[in-house]
């Protein structure tokens, strides 16, 4: 499965909601339909695509099928996002430095006013 395929799969909001549910706990189709308010056929269809992409595993427990998250296919997405994350972090660091500088200047000004300088 290519990175493009993974993006296409997680682009669909209902599939992301299913992944969010499975991040919290393994679930059956019934659990997911109740939690998400979606029909059973729709949830099953999304689970099939998620399973085929490798994002979801399934195991049988008697008559039930229990679905669980396998986030390993998201590694490529995380690697691609890392450059953007680094850029964002540099911007946040600069903002923190600016705010710290403003705070120091304000404190210095208040100290000068207090001492009468």
Secondary structure, 3 states (H helix, E strand, C coil): CCHHHHHHHHCCHHHHHHHHHHHHCCECHHHHHHHHCCCHHHHHHHHHHHHHHCCEEEEEECCEEEEEECHHHHHHHHHHHHHHHHHHHHHHHHHHHHHHHHHHHHHHHHHHHHHCC
